[in-house]
Amino acid sequence: MGKSKGARITITLECECRNTNNVVKRSNGIFRYTSSKNRRNTPNRIELKKFCRQCNCHTIFKEIK
């Protein structure tokens, strides 16, 4: 029998510049990061400040479904 994964899940982080039209974009497409979190310790959505290649600066990345 295999073990269950437990409380740790994989999440996707997406830049908030996706919905903003006034940003000069360097490339086409949407830039995303993947990470993991403990579902029991952090039940809310995560917001991390990371580098976005489209914005060419550090912006807030929000967890998406």
All heavy atoms as TSV, in Angstrom:
chain	resi	resn	atom	element	x	y	z
A	1	MET	N	N	0.824	-1.180	0.000
A	1	MET	CA	C	0.000	0.000	0.000
A	1	MET	C	C	0.872	1.248	0.000
A	1	MET	O	O	1.873	1.316	0.699
A	1	MET	CB	C	-0.893	0.029	1.233
A	1	MET	CG	C	-1.951	-1.003	1.224
A	1	MET	SD	S	-3.182	-0.436	0.074
A	1	MET	CE	C	-4.421	-1.617	0.293
A	2	GLY	N	N	0.478	2.237	-0.757
A	2	GLY	CA	C	1.214	3.497	-0.806
A	2	GLY	C	C	0.770	4.437	0.293
A	2	GLY	O	O	-0.344	4.352	0.817
A	3	LYS	N	N	1.675	5.329	0.642
A	3	LYS	CA	C	1.357	6.317	1.670
A	3	LYS	C	C	0.562	7.467	1.055
A	3	LYS	O	O	0.719	7.782	-0.122
A	3	LYS	CB	C	2.623	6.892	2.279
A	3	LYS	CG	C	3.399	5.910	3.107
A	3	LYS	CD	C	4.572	6.606	3.758
A	3	LYS	CE	C	5.336	5.673	4.640
A	3	LYS	NZ	N	6.489	6.319	5.271
A	4	SER	N	N	-0.256	8.106	1.877
A	4	SER	CA	C	-0.967	9.289	1.399
A	4	SER	C	C	-0.016	10.472	1.398
A	4	SER	O	O	0.965	10.491	2.143
A	4	SER	CB	C	-2.175	9.583	2.285
A	4	SER	OG	O	-1.737	9.916	3.582
A	5	LYS	N	N	-0.288	11.458	0.590
A	5	LYS	CA	C	0.590	12.621	0.476
A	5	LYS	C	C	0.573	13.488	1.717
A	5	LYS	O	O	1.490	14.242	1.954
A	5	LYS	CB	C	0.203	13.462	-0.735
A	5	LYS	CG	C	0.558	12.825	-2.051
A	5	LYS	CD	C	0.412	13.816	-3.149
A	5	LYS	CE	C	0.973	13.271	-4.437
A	5	LYS	NZ	N	1.006	14.242	-5.481
A	6	GLY	N	N	-0.469	13.436	2.488
A	6	GLY	CA	C	-0.541	14.239	3.692
A	6	GLY	C	C	-1.081	15.625	3.397
A	6	GLY	O	O	-1.901	15.826	2.506
A	7	ALA	N	N	-0.576	16.619	4.139
A	7	ALA	CA	C	-1.118	17.969	4.056
A	7	ALA	C	C	-0.397	18.832	3.027
A	7	ALA	O	O	-0.843	19.929	2.723
A	7	ALA	CB	C	-1.044	18.636	5.425
A	8	ARG	N	N	0.740	18.364	2.480
A	8	ARG	CA	C	1.521	19.188	1.556
A	8	ARG	C	C	0.967	19.064	0.144
A	8	ARG	O	O	0.786	17.956	-0.368
A	8	ARG	CB	C	2.980	18.767	1.583
A	8	ARG	CG	C	3.870	19.780	0.925
A	8	ARG	CD	C	5.268	19.785	1.489
A	8	ARG	NE	N	5.475	20.455	2.744
A	8	ARG	CZ	C	5.499	21.768	2.938
A	8	ARG	NH1	N	5.236	22.583	1.962
A	8	ARG	NH2	N	5.761	22.280	4.109
A	9	ILE	N	N	0.673	20.229	-0.473
A	9	ILE	CA	C	0.108	20.253	-1.823
A	9	ILE	C	C	0.943	21.172	-2.715
A	9	ILE	O	O	1.664	22.039	-2.229
A	9	ILE	CB	C	-1.363	20.727	-1.827
A	9	ILE	CG1	C	-1.483	22.115	-1.201
A	9	ILE	CG2	C	-2.248	19.734	-1.119
A	9	ILE	CD1	C	-2.841	22.749	-1.368
A	10	THR	N	N	0.840	20.971	-4.019
A	10	THR	CA	C	1.523	21.822	-5.001
A	10	THR	C	C	0.586	22.953	-5.397
A	10	THR	O	O	-0.591	22.727	-5.674
A	10	THR	CB	C	1.906	21.006	-6.244
A	10	THR	OG1	O	2.715	19.908	-5.831
A	10	THR	CG2	C	2.672	21.856	-7.234
A	11	ILE	N	N	1.145	24.186	-5.431
A	11	ILE	CA	C	0.348	25.358	-5.798
A	11	ILE	C	C	0.996	26.070	-6.971
A	11	ILE	O	O	2.175	25.871	-7.259
A	11	ILE	CB	C	0.201	26.336	-4.609
A	11	ILE	CG1	C	1.569	26.804	-4.128
A	11	ILE	CG2	C	-0.587	25.722	-3.496
A	11	ILE	CD1	C	1.510	27.979	-3.186
A	12	THR	N	N	0.226	26.900	-7.656
A	12	THR	CA	C	0.716	27.706	-8.759
A	12	THR	C	C	0.592	29.170	-8.390
A	12	THR	O	O	-0.459	29.614	-7.927
A	12	THR	CB	C	-0.102	27.423	-10.034
A	12	THR	OG1	O	-0.065	26.019	-10.299
A	12	THR	CG2	C	0.473	28.173	-11.217
A	13	LEU	N	N	1.680	29.934	-8.596
A	13	LEU	CA	C	1.694	31.366	-8.310
A	13	LEU	C	C	1.719	32.125	-9.626
A	13	LEU	O	O	2.498	31.797	-10.523
A	13	LEU	CB	C	2.926	31.729	-7.475
A	13	LEU	CG	C	3.049	31.036	-6.129
A	13	LEU	CD1	C	4.418	31.298	-5.536
A	13	LEU	CD2	C	1.970	31.507	-5.196
A	14	GLU	N	N	0.858	33.133	-9.748
A	14	GLU	CA	C	0.753	33.910	-10.982
A	14	GLU	C	C	0.885	35.388	-10.678
A	14	GLU	O	O	0.355	35.872	-9.681
A	14	GLU	CB	C	-0.589	33.627	-11.644
A	14	GLU	CG	C	-0.736	34.276	-12.995
A	14	GLU	CD	C	-2.045	33.876	-13.631
A	14	GLU	OE1	O	-3.051	34.552	-13.367
A	14	GLU	OE2	O	-2.051	32.893	-14.381
A	15	CYS	N	N	1.575	36.125	-11.549
A	15	CYS	CA	C	1.797	37.557	-11.365
A	15	CYS	C	C	0.487	38.314	-11.541
A	15	CYS	O	O	-0.360	37.937	-12.349
A	15	CYS	CB	C	2.834	38.058	-12.361
A	15	CYS	SG	S	3.268	39.794	-12.128
A	16	GLU	N	N	0.355	39.404	-10.797
A	16	GLU	CA	C	-0.860	40.213	-10.922
A	16	GLU	C	C	-0.794	41.144	-12.121
A	16	GLU	O	O	-1.765	41.824	-12.416
A	16	GLU	CB	C	-1.120	40.983	-9.637
A	16	GLU	CG	C	0.002	41.873	-9.197
A	16	GLU	CD	C	-0.273	42.496	-7.838
A	16	GLU	OE1	O	-1.125	41.994	-7.100
A	16	GLU	OE2	O	0.372	43.490	-7.540
A	17	CYS	N	N	0.312	41.197	-12.851
A	17	CYS	CA	C	0.406	42.032	-14.052
A	17	CYS	C	C	-0.379	41.427	-15.215
A	17	CYS	O	O	-0.539	42.073	-16.239
A	17	CYS	CB	C	1.856	42.231	-14.463
A	17	CYS	SG	S	2.604	40.781	-15.225
A	18	ARG	N	N	-0.880	40.225	-15.051
A	18	ARG	CA	C	-1.623	39.560	-16.121
A	18	ARG	C	C	-2.842	40.363	-16.543
A	18	ARG	O	O	-3.180	40.448	-17.709
A	18	ARG	CB	C	-2.065	38.184	-15.644
A	18	ARG	CG	C	-2.915	37.457	-16.627
A	18	ARG	CD	C	-3.343	36.122	-16.075
A	18	ARG	NE	N	-4.171	35.467	-17.062
A	18	ARG	CZ	C	-5.152	34.650	-16.783
A	18	ARG	NH1	N	-5.422	34.366	-15.544
A	18	ARG	NH2	N	-5.860	34.092	-17.727
A	19	ASN	N	N	-3.504	40.989	-15.584
A	19	ASN	CA	C	-4.729	41.736	-15.875
A	19	ASN	C	C	-4.470	43.211	-16.138
A	19	ASN	O	O	-5.376	43.943	-16.505
A	19	ASN	CB	C	-5.712	41.587	-14.710
A	19	ASN	CG	C	-6.109	40.143	-14.506
A	19	ASN	OD1	O	-6.211	39.392	-15.455
A	19	ASN	ND2	N	-6.300	39.753	-13.264
A	20	THR	N	N	-3.249	43.680	-15.977
A	20	THR	CA	C	-2.919	45.080	-16.179
A	20	THR	C	C	-2.485	45.291	-17.627
A	20	THR	O	O	-1.631	44.577	-18.126
A	20	THR	CB	C	-1.792	45.506	-15.228
A	20	THR	OG1	O	-2.150	45.104	-13.913
A	20	THR	CG2	C	-1.580	46.985	-15.268
A	21	ASN	N	N	-3.035	46.291	-18.286
A	21	ASN	CA	C	-2.708	46.526	-19.688
A	21	ASN	C	C	-1.608	47.554	-19.883
A	21	ASN	O	O	-1.054	47.669	-20.969
A	21	ASN	CB	C	-3.959	46.983	-20.445
A	21	ASN	CG	C	-4.992	45.883	-20.520
A	21	ASN	OD1	O	-4.651	44.713	-20.483
A	21	ASN	ND2	N	-6.248	46.255	-20.617
A	22	ASN	N	N	-1.269	48.320	-18.855
A	22	ASN	CA	C	-0.285	49.389	-19.033
A	22	ASN	C	C	1.149	48.935	-18.816
A	22	ASN	O	O	2.060	49.743	-18.806
A	22	ASN	CB	C	-0.598	50.556	-18.088
A	22	ASN	CG	C	-0.573	50.125	-16.625
A	22	ASN	OD1	O	-0.368	48.969	-16.339
A	22	ASN	ND2	N	-0.807	51.069	-15.739
A	23	VAL	N	N	1.392	47.632	-18.673
A	23	VAL	CA	C	2.736	47.100	-18.460
A	23	VAL	C	C	3.357	46.764	-19.814
A	23	VAL	O	O	2.722	46.158	-20.667
A	23	VAL	CB	C	2.678	45.840	-17.569
A	23	VAL	CG1	C	4.052	45.230	-17.428
A	23	VAL	CG2	C	2.107	46.188	-16.218
A	24	VAL	N	N	4.618	47.166	-20.006
A	24	VAL	CA	C	5.332	46.817	-21.229
A	24	VAL	C	C	5.804	45.381	-21.082
A	24	VAL	O	O	6.607	45.064	-20.205
A	24	VAL	CB	C	6.527	47.761	-21.458
A	24	VAL	CG1	C	7.307	47.340	-22.678
A	24	VAL	CG2	C	6.047	49.184	-21.574
A	25	LYS	N	N	5.304	44.508	-21.917
A	25	LYS	CA	C	5.623	43.093	-21.795
A	25	LYS	C	C	6.822	42.735	-22.660
A	25	LYS	O	O	6.974	43.215	-23.769
A	25	LYS	CB	C	4.425	42.236	-22.190
A	25	LYS	CG	C	3.262	42.441	-21.248
A	25	LYS	CD	C	2.200	41.437	-21.476
A	25	LYS	CE	C	1.096	41.627	-20.463
A	25	LYS	NZ	N	0.074	40.627	-20.557
A	26	ARG	N	N	7.683	41.877	-22.110
A	26	ARG	CA	C	8.884	41.456	-22.815
A	26	ARG	C	C	8.631	40.254	-23.697
A	26	ARG	O	O	9.314	40.049	-24.680
A	26	ARG	CB	C	9.971	41.137	-21.805
A	26	ARG	CG	C	10.419	42.365	-21.043
A	26	ARG	CD	C	11.346	42.012	-19.935
A	26	ARG	NE	N	12.530	41.346	-20.424
A	26	ARG	CZ	C	13.448	40.812	-19.650
A	26	ARG	NH1	N	13.324	40.862	-18.355
A	26	ARG	NH2	N	14.502	40.227	-20.167
A	27	SER	N	N	7.663	39.417	-23.342
A	27	SER	CA	C	7.384	38.225	-24.127
A	27	SER	C	C	5.899	37.895	-24.031
A	27	SER	O	O	5.187	38.413	-23.189
A	27	SER	CB	C	8.204	37.045	-23.606
A	27	SER	OG	O	7.842	36.758	-22.279
A	28	ASN	N	N	5.448	37.013	-24.890
A	28	ASN	CA	C	4.059	36.596	-24.879
A	28	ASN	C	C	3.832	35.519	-23.832
A	28	ASN	O	O	4.760	34.829	-23.419
A	28	ASN	CB	C	3.649	36.074	-26.255
A	28	ASN	CG	C	3.674	37.169	-27.290
A	28	ASN	OD1	O	3.469	38.327	-26.978
A	28	ASN	ND2	N	3.932	36.805	-28.530
A	29	GLY	N	N	2.607	35.342	-23.419
A	29	GLY	CA	C	2.266	34.299	-22.462
A	29	GLY	C	C	2.193	34.805	-21.039
A	29	GLY	O	O	2.400	35.975	-20.757
A	30	ILE	N	N	1.893	33.900	-20.137
A	30	ILE	CA	C	1.745	34.213	-18.725
A	30	ILE	C	C	2.884	33.543	-17.978
A	30	ILE	O	O	3.173	32.372	-18.192
A	30	ILE	CB	C	0.390	33.692	-18.201
A	30	ILE	CG1	C	-0.743	34.304	-19.002
A	30	ILE	CG2	C	0.231	33.990	-16.733
A	30	ILE	CD1	C	-2.064	33.609	-18.815
A	31	PHE	N	N	3.523	34.284	-17.078
A	31	PHE	CA	C	4.638	33.740	-16.320
A	31	PHE	C	C	4.137	33.257	-14.972
A	31	PHE	O	O	3.469	34.001	-14.251
A	31	PHE	CB	C	5.732	34.791	-16.154
A	31	PHE	CG	C	6.985	34.233	-15.546
A	31	PHE	CD1	C	7.709	33.270	-16.203
A	31	PHE	CD2	C	7.410	34.668	-14.314
A	31	PHE	CE1	C	8.858	32.750	-15.651
A	31	PHE	CE2	C	8.560	34.152	-13.751
A	31	PHE	CZ	C	9.279	33.193	-14.419
A	32	ARG	N	N	4.451	32.011	-14.611
A	32	ARG	CA	C	3.982	31.414	-13.366
A	32	ARG	C	C	5.121	30.679	-12.667
A	32	ARG	O	O	6.049	30.200	-13.300
A	32	ARG	CB	C	2.859	30.413	-13.640
A	32	ARG	CG	C	1.622	31.049	-14.178
A	32	ARG	CD	C	0.574	30.021	-14.473
A	32	ARG	NE	N	-0.669	30.661	-14.881
A	32	ARG	CZ	C	-1.638	30.034	-15.493
A	32	ARG	NH1	N	-1.529	28.760	-15.780
A	32	ARG	NH2	N	-2.729	30.687	-15.823
A	33	TYR	N	N	5.018	30.617	-11.348
A	33	TYR	CA	C	5.905	29.810	-10.518
A	33	TYR	C	C	5.094	28.682	-9.910
A	33	TYR	O	O	3.889	28.815	-9.699
A	33	TYR	CB	C	6.490	30.634	-9.357
A	33	TYR	CG	C	7.599	31.578	-9.730
A	33	TYR	CD1	C	7.356	32.934	-9.873
A	33	TYR	CD2	C	8.892	31.120	-9.897
A	33	TYR	CE1	C	8.377	33.809	-10.193
A	33	TYR	CE2	C	9.924	31.989	-10.209
A	33	TYR	CZ	C	9.659	33.334	-10.358
A	33	TYR	OH	O	10.671	34.191	-10.664
A	34	THR	N	N	5.742	27.565	-9.593
A	34	THR	CA	C	5.104	26.509	-8.833
A	34	THR	C	C	5.845	26.356	-7.515
A	34	THR	O	O	7.051	26.547	-7.435
A	34	THR	CB	C	5.104	25.165	-9.583
A	34	THR	OG1	O	6.442	24.824	-9.906
A	34	THR	CG2	C	4.274	25.249	-10.843
A	35	SER	N	N	5.107	26.020	-6.482
A	35	SER	CA	C	5.666	25.860	-5.156
A	35	SER	C	C	4.798	24.865	-4.410
A	35	SER	O	O	3.853	24.297	-4.970
A	35	SER	CB	C	5.695	27.213	-4.432
A	35	SER	OG	O	6.310	27.078	-3.177
A	36	SER	N	N	5.119	24.637	-3.153
A	36	SER	CA	C	4.290	23.761	-2.335
A	36	SER	C	C	4.026	24.431	-1.003
A	36	SER	O	O	4.777	25.299	-0.573
A	36	SER	CB	C	4.961	22.408	-2.127
A	36	SER	OG	O	6.182	22.585	-1.445
A	37	LYS	N	N	2.932	24.027	-0.381
A	37	LYS	CA	C	2.582	24.585	0.924
A	37	LYS	C	C	1.905	23.511	1.749
A	37	LYS	O	O	1.378	22.528	1.223
A	37	LYS	CB	C	1.682	25.811	0.789
A	37	LYS	CG	C	0.243	25.515	0.434
A	37	LYS	CD	C	-0.610	26.759	0.523
A	37	LYS	CE	C	-2.081	26.412	0.331
A	37	LYS	NZ	N	-2.936	27.564	0.483
A	38	ASN	N	N	1.916	23.724	3.058
A	38	ASN	CA	C	1.231	22.834	3.963
A	38	ASN	C	C	-0.196	23.335	4.137
A	38	ASN	O	O	-0.418	24.454	4.576
A	38	ASN	CB	C	1.962	22.798	5.305
A	38	ASN	CG	C	1.455	21.701	6.198
A	38	ASN	OD1	O	0.267	21.406	6.238
A	38	ASN	ND2	N	2.367	21.083	6.941
A	39	ARG	N	N	-1.137	22.530	3.754
A	39	ARG	CA	C	-2.547	22.924	3.770
A	39	ARG	C	C	-3.049	23.192	5.187
A	39	ARG	O	O	-3.896	24.049	5.401
A	39	ARG	CB	C	-3.371	21.822	3.130
A	39	ARG	CG	C	-4.807	22.185	2.901
A	39	ARG	CD	C	-5.599	21.055	2.293
A	39	ARG	NE	N	-4.893	20.420	1.206
A	39	ARG	CZ	C	-4.993	19.135	0.880
A	39	ARG	NH1	N	-5.777	18.350	1.563
A	39	ARG	NH2	N	-4.322	18.624	-0.120
A	40	ARG	N	N	-2.522	22.488	6.172
A	40	ARG	CA	C	-2.977	22.667	7.556
A	40	ARG	C	C	-2.443	23.957	8.163
A	40	ARG	O	O	-3.143	24.644	8.898
A	40	ARG	CB	C	-2.525	21.488	8.408
A	40	ARG	CG	C	-3.229	20.216	8.040
A	40	ARG	CD	C	-2.823	19.086	8.952
A	40	ARG	NE	N	-3.306	17.829	8.419
A	40	ARG	CZ	C	-2.643	16.699	8.474
A	40	ARG	NH1	N	-1.458	16.658	9.037
A	40	ARG	NH2	N	-3.156	15.612	7.966
A	41	ASN	N	N	-1.188	24.311	7.889
A	41	ASN	CA	C	-0.590	25.507	8.477
A	41	ASN	C	C	-1.031	26.788	7.783
A	41	ASN	O	O	-1.148	27.831	8.419
A	41	ASN	CB	C	0.934	25.427	8.436
A	41	ASN	CG	C	1.454	24.305	9.304
A	41	ASN	OD1	O	0.764	23.832	10.195
A	41	ASN	ND2	N	2.671	23.882	9.034
A	42	THR	N	N	-1.227	26.752	6.462
A	42	THR	CA	C	-1.607	27.939	5.696
A	42	THR	C	C	-2.834	27.636	4.842
A	42	THR	O	O	-2.711	27.338	3.653
A	42	THR	CB	C	-0.455	28.411	4.797
A	42	THR	OG1	O	-0.049	27.299	3.975
A	42	THR	CG2	C	0.719	28.911	5.586
A	43	PRO	N	N	-4.026	27.711	5.420
A	43	PRO	CA	C	-5.225	27.407	4.650
A	43	PRO	C	C	-5.603	28.504	3.657
A	43	PRO	O	O	-6.282	28.249	2.669
A	43	PRO	CB	C	-6.314	27.257	5.716
A	43	PRO	CG	C	-5.820	28.074	6.856
A	43	PRO	CD	C	-4.322	27.992	6.818
A	44	ASN	N	N	-5.146	29.735	3.893
A	44	ASN	CA	C	-5.462	30.838	2.985
A	44	ASN	C	C	-4.518	30.831	1.790
A	44	ASN	O	O	-3.501	30.136	1.774
A	44	ASN	CB	C	-5.336	32.176	3.722
A	44	ASN	CG	C	-6.294	32.252	4.892
A	44	ASN	OD1	O	-7.346	31.636	4.874
A	44	ASN	ND2	N	-5.904	32.979	5.921
A	45	ARG	N	N	-4.862	31.647	0.787
A	45	ARG	CA	C	-4.014	31.740	-0.401
A	45	ARG	C	C	-2.737	32.516	-0.096
A	45	ARG	O	O	-2.756	33.510	0.620
A	45	ARG	CB	C	-4.782	32.406	-1.534
A	45	ARG	CG	C	-5.910	31.526	-2.007
A	45	ARG	CD	C	-6.493	32.041	-3.273
A	45	ARG	NE	N	-7.524	31.111	-3.728
A	45	ARG	CZ	C	-7.954	31.051	-4.959
A	45	ARG	NH1	N	-7.491	31.873	-5.863
A	45	ARG	NH2	N	-8.861	30.179	-5.303
A	46	ILE	N	N	-1.637	32.080	-0.697
A	46	ILE	CA	C	-0.320	32.673	-0.437
A	46	ILE	C	C	-0.061	33.809	-1.422
A	46	ILE	O	O	-0.448	33.738	-2.591
A	46	ILE	CB	C	0.776	31.604	-0.577
A	46	ILE	CG1	C	0.648	30.572	0.529
A	46	ILE	CG2	C	2.162	32.215	-0.554
A	46	ILE	CD1	C	1.671	29.481	0.462
A	47	GLU	N	N	0.630	34.851	-0.947
A	47	GLU	CA	C	1.114	35.937	-1.794
A	47	GLU	C	C	2.603	36.093	-1.524
A	47	GLU	O	O	3.016	36.334	-0.397
A	47	GLU	CB	C	0.399	37.244	-1.473
A	47	GLU	CG	C	-1.066	37.241	-1.842
A	47	GLU	CD	C	-1.728	38.565	-1.561
A	47	GLU	OE1	O	-1.053	39.480	-1.051
A	47	GLU	OE2	O	-2.923	38.691	-1.857
A	48	LEU	N	N	3.421	35.933	-2.567
A	48	LEU	CA	C	4.867	36.055	-2.447
A	48	LEU	C	C	5.382	37.087	-3.431
A	48	LEU	O	O	4.832	37.242	-4.525
A	48	LEU	CB	C	5.553	34.715	-2.736
A	48	LEU	CG	C	5.268	33.571	-1.781
A	48	LEU	CD1	C	5.909	32.296	-2.305
A	48	LEU	CD2	C	5.791	33.897	-0.412
A	49	LYS	N	N	6.448	37.773	-3.049
A	49	LYS	CA	C	7.065	38.751	-3.930
A	49	LYS	C	C	8.197	38.064	-4.683
A	49	LYS	O	O	9.162	37.607	-4.071
A	49	LYS	CB	C	7.589	39.926	-3.115
A	49	LYS	CG	C	7.840	41.160	-3.922
A	49	LYS	CD	C	8.047	42.362	-3.037
A	49	LYS	CE	C	8.111	43.598	-3.895
A	49	LYS	NZ	N	8.281	44.799	-3.090
A	50	LYS	N	N	8.057	37.962	-6.011
A	50	LYS	CA	C	9.032	37.277	-6.851
A	50	LYS	C	C	9.294	38.104	-8.104
A	50	LYS	O	O	8.586	39.059	-8.388
A	50	LYS	CB	C	8.520	35.889	-7.238
A	50	LYS	CG	C	8.371	34.939	-6.081
A	50	LYS	CD	C	8.161	33.559	-6.605
A	50	LYS	CE	C	8.732	32.497	-5.747
A	50	LYS	NZ	N	10.140	32.399	-5.631
A	51	PHE	N	N	10.320	37.708	-8.862
A	51	PHE	CA	C	10.674	38.419	-10.083
A	51	PHE	C	C	9.800	37.951	-11.235
A	51	PHE	O	O	9.659	36.752	-11.482
A	51	PHE	CB	C	12.146	38.195	-10.435
A	51	PHE	CG	C	12.578	38.948	-11.656
A	51	PHE	CD1	C	12.850	40.296	-11.587
A	51	PHE	CD2	C	12.691	38.318	-12.877
A	51	PHE	CE1	C	13.239	41.001	-12.703
A	51	PHE	CE2	C	13.085	39.016	-14.001
A	51	PHE	CZ	C	13.363	40.357	-13.916
A	52	CYS	N	N	9.220	38.904	-11.949
A	52	CYS	CA	C	8.397	38.607	-13.118
A	52	CYS	C	C	9.168	39.014	-14.369
A	52	CYS	O	O	9.613	40.153	-14.485
A	52	CYS	CB	C	7.070	39.363	-13.037
A	52	CYS	SG	S	6.007	39.075	-14.468
A	53	ARG	N	N	9.306	38.091	-15.300
A	53	ARG	CA	C	10.030	38.394	-16.532
A	53	ARG	C	C	9.256	39.323	-17.447
A	53	ARG	O	O	9.844	40.028	-18.255
A	53	ARG	CB	C	10.346	37.097	-17.271
A	53	ARG	CG	C	11.462	36.314	-16.610
A	53	ARG	CD	C	11.893	35.197	-17.504
A	53	ARG	NE	N	11.353	33.945	-16.997
A	53	ARG	CZ	C	11.262	32.833	-17.715
A	53	ARG	NH1	N	11.659	32.809	-18.959
A	53	ARG	NH2	N	10.762	31.753	-17.182
A	54	GLN	N	N	7.938	39.331	-17.338
A	54	GLN	CA	C	7.144	40.217	-18.179
A	54	GLN	C	C	7.171	41.640	-17.672
A	54	GLN	O	O	7.262	42.581	-18.447
A	54	GLN	CB	C	5.706	39.705	-18.252
A	54	GLN	CG	C	5.591	38.423	-19.028
A	54	GLN	CD	C	4.164	37.987	-19.183
A	54	GLN	OE1	O	3.299	38.342	-18.399
A	54	GLN	NE2	N	3.908	37.201	-20.208
A	55	CYS	N	N	7.084	41.817	-16.346
A	55	CYS	CA	C	7.132	43.161	-15.761
A	55	CYS	C	C	8.559	43.677	-15.676
A	55	CYS	O	O	8.776	44.884	-15.569
A	55	CYS	CB	C	6.563	43.148	-14.351
A	55	CYS	SG	S	4.884	42.584	-14.232
A	56	ASN	N	N	9.517	42.764	-15.649
A	56	ASN	CA	C	10.937	43.074	-15.491
A	56	ASN	C	C	11.206	43.719	-14.127
A	56	ASN	O	O	12.054	44.585	-13.996
A	56	ASN	CB	C	11.442	43.964	-16.624
A	56	ASN	CG	C	12.942	43.898	-16.751
A	56	ASN	OD1	O	13.561	42.926	-16.332
A	56	ASN	ND2	N	13.532	44.920	-17.306
A	57	CYS	N	N	10.479	43.299	-13.104
A	57	CYS	CA	C	10.695	43.780	-11.745
A	57	CYS	C	C	10.087	42.771	-10.766
A	57	CYS	O	O	9.434	41.817	-11.169
A	57	CYS	CB	C	10.078	45.153	-11.549
A	57	CYS	SG	S	8.295	45.185	-11.776
A	58	HIS	N	N	10.321	43.002	-9.488
A	58	HIS	CA	C	9.749	42.154	-8.454
A	58	HIS	C	C	8.316	42.612	-8.170
A	58	HIS	O	O	8.087	43.773	-7.862
A	58	HIS	CB	C	10.582	42.223	-7.178
A	58	HIS	CG	C	11.865	41.469	-7.292
A	58	HIS	ND1	N	12.977	41.985	-7.891
A	58	HIS	CD2	C	12.189	40.226	-6.899
A	58	HIS	CE1	C	13.948	41.100	-7.853
A	58	HIS	NE2	N	13.499	40.015	-7.259
A	59	THR	N	N	7.378	41.688	-8.291
A	59	THR	CA	C	5.969	41.986	-8.042
A	59	THR	C	C	5.364	40.897	-7.165
A	59	THR	O	O	5.998	39.881	-6.890
A	59	THR	CB	C	5.162	42.073	-9.352
A	59	THR	OG1	O	5.303	40.843	-10.058
A	59	THR	CG2	C	5.623	43.224	-10.217
A	60	ILE	N	N	4.144	41.110	-6.751
A	60	ILE	CA	C	3.448	40.143	-5.907
A	60	ILE	C	C	2.822	39.067	-6.786
A	60	ILE	O	O	2.094	39.358	-7.727
A	60	ILE	CB	C	2.376	40.840	-5.058
A	60	ILE	CG1	C	3.041	41.795	-4.080
A	60	ILE	CG2	C	1.542	39.811	-4.313
A	60	ILE	CD1	C	2.059	42.629	-3.289
A	61	PHE	N	N	3.135	37.815	-6.470
A	61	PHE	CA	C	2.547	36.673	-7.134
A	61	PHE	C	C	1.512	36.063	-6.206
A	61	PHE	O	O	1.790	35.821	-5.040
A	61	PHE	CB	C	3.622	35.620	-7.459
A	61	PHE	CG	C	4.372	35.893	-8.719
A	61	PHE	CD1	C	5.277	36.930	-8.778
A	61	PHE	CD2	C	4.192	35.114	-9.834
A	61	PHE	CE1	C	5.979	37.185	-9.942
A	61	PHE	CE2	C	4.886	35.352	-10.991
A	61	PHE	CZ	C	5.787	36.400	-11.046
A	62	LYS	N	N	0.310	35.843	-6.721
A	62	LYS	CA	C	-0.783	35.314	-5.908
A	62	LYS	C	C	-1.065	33.865	-6.322
A	62	LYS	O	O	-0.929	33.496	-7.478
A	62	LYS	CB	C	-2.044	36.148	-6.105
A	62	LYS	CG	C	-1.888	37.550	-5.581
A	62	LYS	CD	C	-3.156	38.331	-5.733
A	62	LYS	CE	C	-2.980	39.739	-5.202
A	62	LYS	NZ	N	-4.208	40.528	-5.327
A	63	GLU	N	N	-1.495	33.102	-5.344
A	63	GLU	CA	C	-1.839	31.703	-5.584
A	63	GLU	C	C	-3.131	31.614	-6.387
A	63	GLU	O	O	-4.100	32.305	-6.097
A	63	GLU	CB	C	-2.004	30.985	-4.240
A	63	GLU	CG	C	-2.397	29.548	-4.367
A	63	GLU	CD	C	-2.615	28.894	-3.023
A	63	GLU	OE1	O	-2.185	29.452	-2.000
A	63	GLU	OE2	O	-3.248	27.828	-3.002
A	64	ILE	N	N	-3.107	30.791	-7.429
A	64	ILE	CA	C	-4.305	30.573	-8.226
A	64	ILE	C	C	-4.772	29.131	-8.014
A	64	ILE	O	O	-4.046	28.309	-7.446
A	64	ILE	CB	C	-4.090	30.858	-9.715
A	64	ILE	CG1	C	-2.999	29.956	-10.291
A	64	ILE	CG2	C	-3.752	32.304	-9.934
A	64	ILE	CD1	C	-2.891	30.045	-11.779
A	65	LYS	N	N	-5.948	28.832	-8.485
A	65	LYS	CA	C	-6.531	27.511	-8.271
A	65	LYS	C	C	-5.772	26.432	-8.983
A	65	LYS	O	O	-5.229	26.571	-10.003
A	65	LYS	CB	C	-7.968	27.520	-8.751
A	65	LYS	CG	C	-8.778	26.377	-8.218
A	65	LYS	CD	C	-10.236	26.604	-8.490
A	65	LYS	CE	C	-11.044	25.574	-7.775
A	65	LYS	NZ	N	-12.459	25.735	-7.993
